[in-house]
Amino acid sequence: MAIETSNYKLEMPLETEFYDITVYNRNLGKIDTQMKLNANTVAVSRGGTGKTTWTASRLIYPSSSTTLTQVPAPTKTRSFLRQNTTGAPYWSAPSTTLEKTLLSSGWVGSAPPFTYTLSVAGVTTTSNQDILPDLDITEEELNALQAANIQDGGQAANSIVLKAWGSKPETDIPIRIIIRGDL
């Protein structure tokens, strides 16, 4: 009875056995299969990826000392690549600018600090945003904004709380909110 090689399990007939073309052909089939696999895959230990397929146009990085991983595609256009504290890459979305109006009727409270809860899609509990006067703000609206002395009152998913420590605004105030993707 034939013995097998240790790596690819090729059949090795004994000297006392007759030549059999089917054994020879089976061995060639195993060799061909393994050579094709070797041609498509190079082990990580030999400088390869250890993979047979990849998604086109994706970056590859070492996610451990023996594993290579592809960075997924960004979910927003104009995203840019960053690294976390472990060095793993990730996509960061660009900043988004929104225009909102702080309605005078939306302020709550009878004494400072007056509060205003502003609905802003894209704000998270940890996102960073800048709140600025709108580009077309009038002098009256700017005076109301400055007199209100508005400060950060916290944030939650899709909302920002503002506190007015000065005068309660009696006019609507147009603002811009920049949800920062670059921080």
GISUL-V978772 format. One record per helix or strand. SS is the DSSP state (@ for helix, = for strand). FROM is the first residue (numbers start at 0). TO is the last residue. Records with the same first field share a line. If there is no record, write none. Layout:
SS=FROM-TO ; FROM-TO
This chain:
==2-3 ; 10-11 ; 59-63 ; 66-69 ; 79-82 ; 88-91 ; 95-101 ; 107-107 ; 113-118 ; 127-132 ; 149-155 ; 158-163 ; 172-179
@=20-39 ; 43-45 ; 103-105 ; 138-147
